[in-house]
Amino acid sequence: MKQVRLPSGERVPALGQGTWYMGEDRSARKAEVAALQLGLDLGLTLIDTAEMYAEGGAEEVVGEALAGRREQTFLVSKVYPHNASRLGTIAACERSLKRLKTDHVDLYLLHWRGQHPLAETVAGFEALQRAGKIRHWGVSNLDLDDMRELAVVPGGGACSANQLLYNLGCRGIEWDLLPWMAQRGVATMAYSPIEQGRLLKHRGLQDFARRHGMTPAQAALAWLLAQEGVIAIPKSASLARVRENAPAREITLDPARLAELDRLFAPPTGPSSLQML
């Protein structure tokens, strides 16, 4: 089972579970909890969530799914930018912990760049680490200029991960941001790894998957898992889709297949603005 090494040396699963859009409809809660629990059963033990998702509703779903299983899970959550002052970061984390029904988060991220100086947010993260409320911290949706700025903030070199929009159809970060992060051991967390389902309709990917004995979703996830230092976090409330996603960990794409996907989804030929959803 492929793992990704964090700067601390800890290894985490390269394929996890996302929760964006969970917690928005109480009638779907039972299915969402069941999907996350099935994922845990199948070894998808990294779960990503955020205070933004359903304004805390997704964290409540995760808290229910983790009942009695917290210790087997690598739990990730995020702080809103408008909450990311030093004291605001601490208070937001405390609220998230209550919703998640746990005493700590394994990785806590700044959701995107906001009005508060990065130095304040890092100071909040460090206070939470000293209190045992978070184990690692990182960021999300920060471009290369942001990451360079973060690197010179006091304590900023301890950033563990940057969560970014990254999939076969969105490869702009490969030009400069991913190499910069790789040189420093900062992990990449790829959100929307199948582009919210849109990649599954791509005829070229459908044909590729059929010829190589996999589904389009498995092909898209296997491609991400073939990239060094990348963690993919597909979200699904469907038991069938969770069962489909999990085997992507066992698929190895050889150089010829990777080249075929490069022909279908061209890598970047120059710098571009950071893409976000």
PyRosetta script that sets phi, psi and omega in degrees:
from pyrosetta import init, pose_from_sequence

init()
pose = pose_from_sequence("MKQVRLPSGERVPALGQGTWYMGEDRSARKAEVAALQLGLDLGLTLIDTAEMYAEGGAEEVVGEALAGRREQTFLVSKVYPHNASRLGTIAACERSLKRLKTDHVDLYLLHWRGQHPLAETVAGFEALQRAGKIRHWGVSNLDLDDMRELAVVPGGGACSANQLLYNLGCRGIEWDLLPWMAQRGVATMAYSPIEQGRLLKHRGLQDFARRHGMTPAQAALAWLLAQEGVIAIPKSASLARVRENAPAREITLDPARLAELDRLFAPPTGPSSLQML")
pose.set_psi(1, 122.4)
pose.set_omega(1, -174.9)
pose.set_phi(2, -69.3)
pose.set_psi(2, 140.4)
pose.set_omega(2, 176.6)
pose.set_phi(3, -128.0)
pose.set_psi(3, 161.7)
pose.set_omega(3, 177.2)
pose.set_phi(4, -118.8)
pose.set_psi(4, 136.2)
pose.set_omega(4, -178.6)
pose.set_phi(5, -90.0)
pose.set_psi(5, 126.0)
pose.set_omega(5, 173.9)
pose.set_phi(6, -82.1)
pose.set_psi(6, 162.7)
pose.set_omega(6, 179.7)
pose.set_phi(7, -55.8)
pose.set_psi(7, -27.3)
pose.set_omega(7, 179.3)
pose.set_phi(8, -71.1)
pose.set_psi(8, -14.8)
pose.set_omega(8, -174.6)
pose.set_phi(9, 101.6)
pose.set_psi(9, -15.7)
pose.set_omega(9, 178.4)
pose.set_phi(10, -67.8)
pose.set_psi(10, 141.8)
pose.set_omega(10, 178.4)
pose.set_phi(11, -106.8)
pose.set_psi(11, 136.8)
pose.set_omega(11, -178.0)
pose.set_phi(12, -127.6)
pose.set_psi(12, 158.4)
pose.set_omega(12, -179.7)
pose.set_phi(13, -60.6)
pose.set_psi(13, 138.9)
pose.set_omega(13, 178.4)
pose.set_phi(14, -78.9)
pose.set_psi(14, -16.6)
pose.set_omega(14, 176.6)
pose.set_phi(15, -122.9)
pose.set_psi(15, 121.2)
pose.set_omega(15, -179.4)
pose.set_phi(16, -126.9)
pose.set_psi(16, -151.9)
pose.set_omega(16, -178.4)
pose.set_phi(17, -134.1)
pose.set_psi(17, 134.5)
pose.set_omega(17, 174.1)
pose.set_phi(18, -97.7)
pose.set_psi(18, 167.6)
pose.set_omega(18, -176.7)
pose.set_phi(19, -137.8)
pose.set_psi(19, 12.5)
pose.set_omega(19, 178.7)
pose.set_phi(20, -58.3)
pose.set_psi(20, 133.1)
pose.set_omega(20, -177.1)
pose.set_phi(21, 79.8)
pose.set_psi(21, -3.7)
pose.set_omega(21, 172.1)
pose.set_phi(22, -76.3)
pose.set_psi(22, 156.0)
pose.set_omega(22, 176.3)
pose.set_phi(23, 82.2)
pose.set_psi(23, 4.4)
pose.set_omega(23, -177.3)
pose.set_phi(24, -88.6)
pose.set_psi(24, -21.5)
pose.set_omega(24, -176.4)
pose.set_phi(25, -133.7)
pose.set_psi(25, 113.2)
pose.set_omega(25, -175.7)
pose.set_phi(26, -61.9)
pose.set_psi(26, -26.9)
pose.set_omega(26, 179.8)
pose.set_phi(27, -68.7)
pose.set_psi(27, -18.3)
pose.set_omega(27, 179.9)
pose.set_phi(28, -95.1)
pose.set_psi(28, -2.7)
pose.set_omega(28, -170.9)
pose.set_phi(29, -61.8)
pose.set_psi(29, -43.1)
pose.set_omega(29, -178.8)
pose.set_phi(30, -60.2)
pose.set_psi(30, -42.7)
pose.set_omega(30, -180.0)
pose.set_phi(31, -67.5)
pose.set_psi(31, -38.7)
pose.set_omega(31, 179.8)
pose.set_phi(32, -65.1)
pose.set_psi(32, -44.0)
pose.set_omega(32, 177.7)
pose.set_phi(33, -62.2)
pose.set_psi(33, -43.9)
pose.set_omega(33, -179.3)
pose.set_phi(34, -62.5)
pose.set_psi(34, -39.0)
pose.set_omega(34, -179.9)
pose.set_phi(35, -65.5)
pose.set_psi(35, -44.2)
pose.set_omega(35, 178.8)
pose.set_phi(36, -63.9)
pose.set_psi(36, -40.0)
pose.set_omega(36, 179.9)
pose.set_phi(37, -67.4)
pose.set_psi(37, -38.3)
pose.set_omega(37, 175.8)
pose.set_phi(38, -62.9)
pose.set_psi(38, -41.9)
pose.set_omega(38, 177.3)
pose.set_phi(39, -57.7)
pose.set_psi(39, -43.4)
pose.set_omega(39, 176.6)
pose.set_phi(40, -60.3)
pose.set_psi(40, -42.6)
pose.set_omega(40, 178.6)
pose.set_phi(41, -58.3)
pose.set_psi(41, -34.7)
pose.set_omega(41, -176.5)
pose.set_phi(42, -89.3)
pose.set_psi(42, 3.0)
pose.set_omega(42, 176.4)
pose.set_phi(43, 94.7)
pose.set_psi(43, 7.7)
pose.set_omega(43, 177.2)
pose.set_phi(44, -87.5)
pose.set_psi(44, 74.0)
pose.set_omega(44, -166.4)
pose.set_phi(45, -93.3)
pose.set_psi(45, 0.7)
pose.set_omega(45, 171.8)
pose.set_phi(46, -95.7)
pose.set_psi(46, 122.8)
pose.set_omega(46, 179.6)
pose.set_phi(47, -122.0)
pose.set_psi(47, 129.2)
pose.set_omega(47, -179.5)
pose.set_phi(48, -109.7)
pose.set_psi(48, 134.3)
pose.set_omega(48, 177.1)
pose.set_phi(49, -147.0)
pose.set_psi(49, -169.8)
pose.set_omega(49, -177.8)
pose.set_phi(50, -166.7)
pose.set_psi(50, 152.3)
pose.set_omega(50, 175.6)
pose.set_phi(51, -65.0)
pose.set_psi(51, -24.1)
pose.set_omega(51, 179.4)
pose.set_phi(52, -68.8)
pose.set_psi(52, -34.6)
pose.set_omega(52, -173.1)
pose.set_phi(53, -65.4)
pose.set_psi(53, 113.7)
pose.set_omega(53, -177.4)
pose.set_phi(54, 53.0)
pose.set_psi(54, 31.2)
pose.set_omega(54, 179.5)
pose.set_phi(55, 50.0)
pose.set_psi(55, 48.5)
pose.set_omega(55, 179.4)
pose.set_phi(56, 97.5)
pose.set_psi(56, -12.9)
pose.set_omega(56, -178.0)
pose.set_phi(57, -63.1)
pose.set_psi(57, -37.8)
pose.set_omega(57, 179.3)
pose.set_phi(58, -66.4)
pose.set_psi(58, -37.4)
pose.set_omega(58, 177.7)
pose.set_phi(59, -63.3)
pose.set_psi(59, -36.2)
pose.set_omega(59, 177.7)
pose.set_phi(60, -65.9)
pose.set_psi(60, -39.9)
pose.set_omega(60, 176.0)
pose.set_phi(61, -60.2)
pose.set_psi(61, -46.3)
pose.set_omega(61, 179.5)
pose.set_phi(62, -61.9)
pose.set_psi(62, -42.8)
pose.set_omega(62, 178.9)
pose.set_phi(63, -57.8)
pose.set_psi(63, -39.7)
pose.set_omega(63, 178.2)
pose.set_phi(64, -68.7)
pose.set_psi(64, -41.5)
pose.set_omega(64, -178.5)
pose.set_phi(65, -65.3)
pose.set_psi(65, -28.9)
pose.set_omega(65, -175.6)
pose.set_phi(66, -90.5)
pose.set_psi(66, 3.2)
pose.set_omega(66, -179.3)
pose.set_phi(67, -54.0)
pose.set_psi(67, 118.3)
pose.set_omega(67, 179.8)
pose.set_phi(68, 77.9)
pose.set_psi(68, 2.1)
pose.set_omega(68, -175.3)
pose.set_phi(69, -131.0)
pose.set_psi(69, 13.9)
pose.set_omega(69, -174.8)
pose.set_phi(70, -58.5)
pose.set_psi(70, -39.0)
pose.set_omega(70, -172.8)
pose.set_phi(71, -69.3)
pose.set_psi(71, -18.6)
pose.set_omega(71, 179.5)
pose.set_phi(72, -91.4)
pose.set_psi(72, 3.4)
pose.set_omega(72, -171.9)
pose.set_phi(73, -115.0)
pose.set_psi(73, 139.2)
pose.set_omega(73, 168.7)
pose.set_phi(74, -97.2)
pose.set_psi(74, 108.8)
pose.set_omega(74, -168.8)
pose.set_phi(75, -102.8)
pose.set_psi(75, 128.7)
pose.set_omega(75, -179.2)
pose.set_phi(76, -119.6)
pose.set_psi(76, 133.6)
pose.set_omega(76, 170.4)
pose.set_phi(77, -139.7)
pose.set_psi(77, 175.7)
pose.set_omega(77, -172.4)
pose.set_phi(78, -138.7)
pose.set_psi(78, 151.0)
pose.set_omega(78, 177.3)
pose.set_phi(79, -102.9)
pose.set_psi(79, 136.5)
pose.set_omega(79, 173.5)
pose.set_phi(80, -57.6)
pose.set_psi(80, 144.0)
pose.set_omega(80, 175.9)
pose.set_phi(81, -57.9)
pose.set_psi(81, -38.2)
pose.set_omega(81, -177.6)
pose.set_phi(82, -72.7)
pose.set_psi(82, -11.2)
pose.set_omega(82, 176.2)
pose.set_phi(83, -98.6)
pose.set_psi(83, 0.3)
pose.set_omega(83, -164.3)
pose.set_phi(84, -91.9)
pose.set_psi(84, 31.2)
pose.set_omega(84, 164.0)
pose.set_phi(85, -73.1)
pose.set_psi(85, 173.5)
pose.set_omega(85, -179.3)
pose.set_phi(86, -57.1)
pose.set_psi(86, -55.5)
pose.set_omega(86, -177.5)
pose.set_phi(87, -72.4)
pose.set_psi(87, -34.6)
pose.set_omega(87, 179.7)
pose.set_phi(88, -64.8)
pose.set_psi(88, -37.3)
pose.set_omega(88, 177.8)
pose.set_phi(89, -62.8)
pose.set_psi(89, -42.9)
pose.set_omega(89, 179.8)
pose.set_phi(90, -63.7)
pose.set_psi(90, -46.2)
pose.set_omega(90, -178.6)
pose.set_phi(91, -65.1)
pose.set_psi(91, -40.6)
pose.set_omega(91, 179.6)
pose.set_phi(92, -63.8)
pose.set_psi(92, -40.8)
pose.set_omega(92, 179.0)
pose.set_phi(93, -63.5)
pose.set_psi(93, -41.4)
pose.set_omega(93, 178.5)
pose.set_phi(94, -59.3)
pose.set_psi(94, -41.5)
pose.set_omega(94, 178.8)
pose.set_phi(95, -65.7)
pose.set_psi(95, -41.2)
pose.set_omega(95, 178.8)
pose.set_phi(96, -62.8)
pose.set_psi(96, -41.4)
pose.set_omega(96, -179.8)
pose.set_phi(97, -60.8)
pose.set_psi(97, -38.1)
pose.set_omega(97, 178.6)
pose.set_phi(98, -64.8)
pose.set_psi(98, -43.4)
pose.set_omega(98, 179.7)
pose.set_phi(99, -67.8)
pose.set_psi(99, -35.2)
pose.set_omega(99, -179.2)
pose.set_phi(100, -80.7)
pose.set_psi(100, -9.9)
pose.set_omega(100, 179.8)
pose.set_phi(101, 57.3)
pose.set_psi(101, 47.6)
pose.set_omega(101, 178.5)
pose.set_phi(102, -143.7)
pose.set_psi(102, 167.9)
pose.set_omega(102, -179.5)
pose.set_phi(103, -102.2)
pose.set_psi(103, -2.4)
pose.set_omega(103, 177.7)
pose.set_phi(104, -158.7)
pose.set_psi(104, 155.3)
pose.set_omega(104, 172.0)
pose.set_phi(105, -111.6)
pose.set_psi(105, 140.5)
pose.set_omega(105, -177.5)
pose.set_phi(106, -76.2)
pose.set_psi(106, -35.0)
pose.set_omega(106, 179.4)
pose.set_phi(107, -143.6)
pose.set_psi(107, 124.6)
pose.set_omega(107, -177.2)
pose.set_phi(108, -119.5)
pose.set_psi(108, 127.2)
pose.set_omega(108, -171.8)
pose.set_phi(109, -117.9)
pose.set_psi(109, 147.0)
pose.set_omega(109, 164.6)
pose.set_phi(110, -77.5)
pose.set_psi(110, 122.2)
pose.set_omega(110, -168.7)
pose.set_phi(111, -67.4)
pose.set_psi(111, -39.8)
pose.set_omega(111, 170.4)
pose.set_phi(112, -163.6)
pose.set_psi(112, 170.8)
pose.set_omega(112, -175.9)
pose.set_phi(113, -71.8)
pose.set_psi(113, 131.1)
pose.set_omega(113, 179.8)
pose.set_phi(114, -129.2)
pose.set_psi(114, -152.6)
pose.set_omega(114, -173.9)
pose.set_phi(115, -79.0)
pose.set_psi(115, -23.5)
pose.set_omega(115, -175.1)
pose.set_phi(116, -80.1)
pose.set_psi(116, 138.9)
pose.set_omega(116, 178.3)
pose.set_phi(117, -58.2)
pose.set_psi(117, 142.7)
pose.set_omega(117, 179.4)
pose.set_phi(118, -58.1)
pose.set_psi(118, -32.4)
pose.set_omega(118, -179.8)
pose.set_phi(119, -61.5)
pose.set_psi(119, -36.2)
pose.set_omega(119, 178.6)
pose.set_phi(120, -67.2)
pose.set_psi(120, -44.6)
pose.set_omega(120, -179.4)
pose.set_phi(121, -62.4)
pose.set_psi(121, -44.3)
pose.set_omega(121, 178.9)
pose.set_phi(122, -61.7)
pose.set_psi(122, -39.8)
pose.set_omega(122, 177.9)
pose.set_phi(123, -61.8)
pose.set_psi(123, -38.8)
pose.set_omega(123, 176.0)
pose.set_phi(124, -64.7)
pose.set_psi(124, -43.3)
pose.set_omega(124, 177.4)
pose.set_phi(125, -59.6)
pose.set_psi(125, -43.7)
pose.set_omega(125, -177.8)
pose.set_phi(126, -65.3)
pose.set_psi(126, -37.7)
pose.set_omega(126, 177.1)
pose.set_phi(127, -64.0)
pose.set_psi(127, -40.1)
pose.set_omega(127, 178.6)
pose.set_phi(128, -66.4)
pose.set_psi(128, -37.1)
pose.set_omega(128, 176.1)
pose.set_phi(129, -63.5)
pose.set_psi(129, -45.6)
pose.set_omega(129, -179.8)
pose.set_phi(130, -60.7)
pose.set_psi(130, -32.2)
pose.set_omega(130, -179.9)
pose.set_phi(131, -83.9)
pose.set_psi(131, -3.7)
pose.set_omega(131, -179.8)
pose.set_phi(132, 77.9)
pose.set_psi(132, 14.3)
pose.set_omega(132, -177.6)
pose.set_phi(133, -84.9)
pose.set_psi(133, -26.9)
pose.set_omega(133, 174.4)
pose.set_phi(134, -135.6)
pose.set_psi(134, 151.6)
pose.set_omega(134, 179.9)
pose.set_phi(135, -98.6)
pose.set_psi(135, -40.2)
pose.set_omega(135, 179.3)
pose.set_phi(136, -135.8)
pose.set_psi(136, 161.3)
pose.set_omega(136, 175.1)
pose.set_phi(137, -135.6)
pose.set_psi(137, 160.5)
pose.set_omega(137, 179.3)
pose.set_phi(138, -162.0)
pose.set_psi(138, -160.5)
pose.set_omega(138, -174.9)
pose.set_phi(139, -137.8)
pose.set_psi(139, 176.7)
pose.set_omega(139, 177.7)
pose.set_phi(140, -148.4)
pose.set_psi(140, 141.1)
pose.set_omega(140, 176.3)
pose.set_phi(141, 61.4)
pose.set_psi(141, 31.2)
pose.set_omega(141, 174.4)
pose.set_phi(142, -98.9)
pose.set_psi(142, 129.9)
pose.set_omega(142, -179.7)
pose.set_phi(143, -84.8)
pose.set_psi(143, -174.8)
pose.set_omega(143, -173.9)
pose.set_phi(144, -63.4)
pose.set_psi(144, -43.0)
pose.set_omega(144, 178.6)
pose.set_phi(145, -61.2)
pose.set_psi(145, -41.9)
pose.set_omega(145, 177.9)
pose.set_phi(146, -61.5)
pose.set_psi(146, -43.9)
pose.set_omega(146, -177.6)
pose.set_phi(147, -66.3)
pose.set_psi(147, -37.5)
pose.set_omega(147, 176.6)
pose.set_phi(148, -64.9)
pose.set_psi(148, -39.3)
pose.set_omega(148, 177.5)
pose.set_phi(149, -65.2)
pose.set_psi(149, -43.5)
pose.set_omega(149, 179.5)
pose.set_phi(150, -60.3)
pose.set_psi(150, -38.1)
pose.set_omega(150, -174.6)
pose.set_phi(151, -62.4)
pose.set_psi(151, -24.9)
pose.set_omega(151, -178.4)
pose.set_phi(152, -102.3)
pose.set_psi(152, -0.2)
pose.set_omega(152, 172.8)
pose.set_phi(153, -71.6)
pose.set_psi(153, 142.3)
pose.set_omega(153, 175.6)
pose.set_phi(154, -52.0)
pose.set_psi(154, 121.6)
pose.set_omega(154, -179.0)
pose.set_phi(155, 84.2)
pose.set_psi(155, -7.4)
pose.set_omega(155, -174.8)
pose.set_phi(156, -66.2)
pose.set_psi(156, -21.3)
pose.set_omega(156, 179.0)
pose.set_phi(157, -69.1)
pose.set_psi(157, -7.7)
pose.set_omega(157, -179.4)
pose.set_phi(158, -88.2)
pose.set_psi(158, 6.4)
pose.set_omega(158, 179.8)
pose.set_phi(159, -59.2)
pose.set_psi(159, 127.4)
pose.set_omega(159, -176.3)
pose.set_phi(160, -91.3)
pose.set_psi(160, -30.5)
pose.set_omega(160, -172.0)
pose.set_phi(161, -158.1)
pose.set_psi(161, 157.1)
pose.set_omega(161, 171.4)
pose.set_phi(162, -129.3)
pose.set_psi(162, 118.7)
pose.set_omega(162, -179.7)
pose.set_phi(163, -90.7)
pose.set_psi(163, 125.1)
pose.set_omega(163, -169.5)
pose.set_phi(164, -137.3)
pose.set_psi(164, 154.4)
pose.set_omega(164, 170.5)
pose.set_phi(165, -70.5)
pose.set_psi(165, 117.0)
pose.set_omega(165, -176.2)
pose.set_phi(166, -154.0)
pose.set_psi(166, 121.6)
pose.set_omega(166, 175.9)
pose.set_phi(167, -162.5)
pose.set_psi(167, -179.5)
pose.set_omega(167, -177.5)
pose.set_phi(168, -55.5)
pose.set_psi(168, -33.6)
pose.set_omega(168, -177.8)
pose.set_phi(169, -89.8)
pose.set_psi(169, -8.4)
pose.set_omega(169, -178.2)
pose.set_phi(170, -132.1)
pose.set_psi(170, 87.7)
pose.set_omega(170, -171.0)
pose.set_phi(171, -115.7)
pose.set_psi(171, 11.7)
pose.set_omega(171, -174.7)
pose.set_phi(172, -57.4)
pose.set_psi(172, -31.8)
pose.set_omega(172, -176.5)
pose.set_phi(173, -68.4)
pose.set_psi(173, -12.9)
pose.set_omega(173, 179.7)
pose.set_phi(174, -68.7)
pose.set_psi(174, -21.6)
pose.set_omega(174, -174.0)
pose.set_phi(175, -67.1)
pose.set_psi(175, -49.6)
pose.set_omega(175, -175.4)
pose.set_phi(176, -137.3)
pose.set_psi(176, -35.1)
pose.set_omega(176, -175.6)
pose.set_phi(177, -69.5)
pose.set_psi(177, -47.7)
pose.set_omega(177, -178.9)
pose.set_phi(178, -62.2)
pose.set_psi(178, -44.3)
pose.set_omega(178, 177.4)
pose.set_phi(179, -61.1)
pose.set_psi(179, -38.8)
pose.set_omega(179, 178.7)
pose.set_phi(180, -62.1)
pose.set_psi(180, -44.4)
pose.set_omega(180, 179.6)
pose.set_phi(181, -67.1)
pose.set_psi(181, -40.5)
pose.set_omega(181, -178.7)
pose.set_phi(182, -61.9)
pose.set_psi(182, -39.0)
pose.set_omega(182, 179.3)
pose.set_phi(183, -61.8)
pose.set_psi(183, -27.1)
pose.set_omega(183, -176.8)
pose.set_phi(184, -105.0)
pose.set_psi(184, 3.9)
pose.set_omega(184, 177.2)
pose.set_phi(185, 74.2)
pose.set_psi(185, 15.1)
pose.set_omega(185, 179.3)
pose.set_phi(186, -79.1)
pose.set_psi(186, 123.9)
pose.set_omega(186, -178.4)
pose.set_phi(187, -71.7)
pose.set_psi(187, 150.9)
pose.set_omega(187, 174.5)
pose.set_phi(188, -106.0)
pose.set_psi(188, 124.5)
pose.set_omega(188, 173.1)
pose.set_phi(189, -103.9)
pose.set_psi(189, 117.1)
pose.set_omega(189, -175.1)
pose.set_phi(190, -92.7)
pose.set_psi(190, 109.1)
pose.set_omega(190, 175.6)
pose.set_phi(191, -93.9)
pose.set_psi(191, 159.7)
pose.set_omega(191, -172.8)
pose.set_phi(192, 50.3)
pose.set_psi(192, 54.6)
pose.set_omega(192, -174.1)
pose.set_phi(193, -68.5)
pose.set_psi(193, -18.9)
pose.set_omega(193, 172.5)
pose.set_phi(194, -115.5)
pose.set_psi(194, 23.2)
pose.set_omega(194, 175.7)
pose.set_phi(195, 54.3)
pose.set_psi(195, 49.2)
pose.set_omega(195, 178.9)
pose.set_phi(196, 52.8)
pose.set_psi(196, 36.5)
pose.set_omega(196, 176.2)
pose.set_phi(197, 92.1)
pose.set_psi(197, -13.3)
pose.set_omega(197, -175.7)
pose.set_phi(198, -66.2)
pose.set_psi(198, -33.2)
pose.set_omega(198, 179.5)
pose.set_phi(199, -63.1)
pose.set_psi(199, -27.3)
pose.set_omega(199, -176.9)
pose.set_phi(200, -66.3)
pose.set_psi(200, -17.6)
pose.set_omega(200, -179.4)
pose.set_phi(201, -94.7)
pose.set_psi(201, -1.5)
pose.set_omega(201, -178.7)
pose.set_phi(202, -73.1)
pose.set_psi(202, 118.1)
pose.set_omega(202, -173.4)
pose.set_phi(203, -62.9)
pose.set_psi(203, -37.6)
pose.set_omega(203, 179.0)
pose.set_phi(204, -63.9)
pose.set_psi(204, -40.9)
pose.set_omega(204, 178.6)
pose.set_phi(205, -69.2)
pose.set_psi(205, -38.1)
pose.set_omega(205, 176.7)
pose.set_phi(206, -59.4)
pose.set_psi(206, -44.3)
pose.set_omega(206, 179.7)
pose.set_phi(207, -66.3)
pose.set_psi(207, -43.7)
pose.set_omega(207, 177.5)
pose.set_phi(208, -57.1)
pose.set_psi(208, -48.5)
pose.set_omega(208, -177.3)
pose.set_phi(209, -63.5)
pose.set_psi(209, -42.8)
pose.set_omega(209, -178.9)
pose.set_phi(210, -62.9)
pose.set_psi(210, -43.4)
pose.set_omega(210, -178.8)
pose.set_phi(211, -67.8)
pose.set_psi(211, -26.2)
pose.set_omega(211, -175.9)
pose.set_phi(212, -107.6)
pose.set_psi(212, 13.1)
pose.set_omega(212, 171.3)
pose.set_phi(213, 72.0)
pose.set_psi(213, 39.6)
pose.set_omega(213, 177.5)
pose.set_phi(214, -145.3)
pose.set_psi(214, 172.8)
pose.set_omega(214, 176.2)
pose.set_phi(215, -92.5)
pose.set_psi(215, 162.4)
pose.set_omega(215, 177.2)
pose.set_phi(216, -56.9)
pose.set_psi(216, -39.8)
pose.set_omega(216, 179.0)
pose.set_phi(217, -63.7)
pose.set_psi(217, -43.2)
pose.set_omega(217, 178.6)
pose.set_phi(218, -63.2)
pose.set_psi(218, -38.2)
pose.set_omega(218, 178.9)
pose.set_phi(219, -65.0)
pose.set_psi(219, -44.7)
pose.set_omega(219, -179.5)
pose.set_phi(220, -63.8)
pose.set_psi(220, -40.3)
pose.set_omega(220, 179.5)
pose.set_phi(221, -71.7)
pose.set_psi(221, -41.0)
pose.set_omega(221, -179.9)
pose.set_phi(222, -62.9)
pose.set_psi(222, -35.4)
pose.set_omega(222, 177.6)
pose.set_phi(223, -63.2)
pose.set_psi(223, -44.5)
pose.set_omega(223, 177.6)
pose.set_phi(224, -62.9)
pose.set_psi(224, -41.5)
pose.set_omega(224, -178.1)
pose.set_phi(225, -68.8)
pose.set_psi(225, -17.8)
pose.set_omega(225, 176.7)
pose.set_phi(226, -79.3)
pose.set_psi(226, -13.5)
pose.set_omega(226, 179.1)
pose.set_phi(227, -84.0)
pose.set_psi(227, 135.3)
pose.set_omega(227, -176.2)
pose.set_phi(228, -67.0)
pose.set_psi(228, 132.1)
pose.set_omega(228, 174.0)
pose.set_phi(229, 75.5)
pose.set_psi(229, 18.6)
pose.set_omega(229, -176.0)
pose.set_phi(230, -109.6)
pose.set_psi(230, 132.5)
pose.set_omega(230, 175.4)
pose.set_phi(231, -111.3)
pose.set_psi(231, 125.4)
pose.set_omega(231, 179.7)
pose.set_phi(232, -102.7)
pose.set_psi(232, 136.6)
pose.set_omega(232, -176.2)
pose.set_phi(233, -128.8)
pose.set_psi(233, 70.2)
pose.set_omega(233, 177.2)
pose.set_phi(234, -65.6)
pose.set_psi(234, 142.3)
pose.set_omega(234, 177.1)
pose.set_phi(235, -104.4)
pose.set_psi(235, 134.5)
pose.set_omega(235, 173.2)
pose.set_phi(236, -155.4)
pose.set_psi(236, 137.7)
pose.set_omega(236, 172.4)
pose.set_phi(237, -104.2)
pose.set_psi(237, 11.3)
pose.set_omega(237, 179.9)
pose.set_phi(238, -101.8)
pose.set_psi(238, 125.2)
pose.set_omega(238, 178.1)
pose.set_phi(239, -60.7)
pose.set_psi(239, -39.0)
pose.set_omega(239, -179.0)
pose.set_phi(240, -64.7)
pose.set_psi(240, -41.0)
pose.set_omega(240, -178.7)
pose.set_phi(241, -69.8)
pose.set_psi(241, -37.1)
pose.set_omega(241, 176.8)
pose.set_phi(242, -61.9)
pose.set_psi(242, -42.9)
pose.set_omega(242, 177.5)
pose.set_phi(243, -64.2)
pose.set_psi(243, -31.4)
pose.set_omega(243, 178.0)
pose.set_phi(244, -73.3)
pose.set_psi(244, -39.8)
pose.set_omega(244, -176.2)
pose.set_phi(245, -68.2)
pose.set_psi(245, -41.8)
pose.set_omega(245, -170.4)
pose.set_phi(246, -55.5)
pose.set_psi(246, -41.9)
pose.set_omega(246, -177.7)
pose.set_phi(247, -66.9)
pose.set_psi(247, -10.2)
pose.set_omega(247, 178.3)
pose.set_phi(248, -58.2)
pose.set_psi(248, -25.1)
pose.set_omega(248, 179.5)
pose.set_phi(249, -63.9)
pose.set_psi(249, -25.5)
pose.set_omega(249, -174.6)
pose.set_phi(250, -95.2)
pose.set_psi(250, -1.3)
pose.set_omega(250, -177.5)
pose.set_phi(251, -91.3)
pose.set_psi(251, 126.9)
pose.set_omega(251, 175.8)
pose.set_phi(252, -109.1)
pose.set_psi(252, 121.8)
pose.set_omega(252, 178.2)
pose.set_phi(253, -95.3)
pose.set_psi(253, 116.0)
pose.set_omega(253, -179.2)
pose.set_phi(254, -75.4)
pose.set_psi(254, 169.7)
pose.set_omega(254, -177.3)
pose.set_phi(255, -54.6)
pose.set_psi(255, -35.8)
pose.set_omega(255, -179.2)
pose.set_phi(256, -66.4)
pose.set_psi(256, -40.2)
pose.set_omega(256, 179.0)
pose.set_phi(257, -70.7)
pose.set_psi(257, -37.8)
pose.set_omega(257, 176.9)
pose.set_phi(258, -63.4)
pose.set_psi(258, -38.8)
pose.set_omega(258, 178.1)
pose.set_phi(259, -66.0)
pose.set_psi(259, -36.1)
pose.set_omega(259, 177.6)
pose.set_phi(260, -63.5)
pose.set_psi(260, -40.8)
pose.set_omega(260, 178.0)
pose.set_phi(261, -69.3)
pose.set_psi(261, -32.4)
pose.set_omega(261, 174.9)
pose.set_phi(262, -63.4)
pose.set_psi(262, -33.2)
pose.set_omega(262, 178.3)
pose.set_phi(263, -72.1)
pose.set_psi(263, -32.8)
pose.set_omega(263, 178.5)
pose.set_phi(264, -77.6)
pose.set_psi(264, -36.6)
pose.set_omega(264, -176.3)
pose.set_phi(265, -131.3)
pose.set_psi(265, 93.8)
pose.set_omega(265, -171.3)
pose.set_phi(266, -65.6)
pose.set_psi(266, 136.7)
pose.set_omega(266, 173.2)
pose.set_phi(267, -69.2)
pose.set_psi(267, 163.5)
pose.set_omega(267, -177.2)
pose.set_phi(268, -67.8)
pose.set_psi(268, 150.7)
pose.set_omega(268, 178.2)
pose.set_phi(269, -112.1)
pose.set_psi(269, 8.1)
pose.set_omega(269, 179.2)
pose.set_phi(270, -178.5)
pose.set_psi(270, 174.7)
pose.set_omega(270, -179.0)
pose.set_phi(271, -69.3)
pose.set_psi(271, 153.0)
pose.set_omega(271, 178.4)
pose.set_phi(272, -149.0)
pose.set_psi(272, 163.8)
pose.set_omega(272, 176.9)
pose.set_phi(273, -67.9)
pose.set_psi(273, 148.2)
pose.set_omega(273, -179.6)
pose.set_phi(274, -64.5)
pose.set_psi(274, 129.8)
pose.set_omega(274, 176.6)
pose.set_phi(275, -87.8)
pose.set_psi(275, 140.0)
pose.set_omega(275, 179.7)
pose.set_phi(276, -140.5)
pose.set_psi(276, 155.3)
pose.set_omega(276, 170.7)
pose.set_phi(277, -115.0)
pose.dump_pdb("model.pdb")
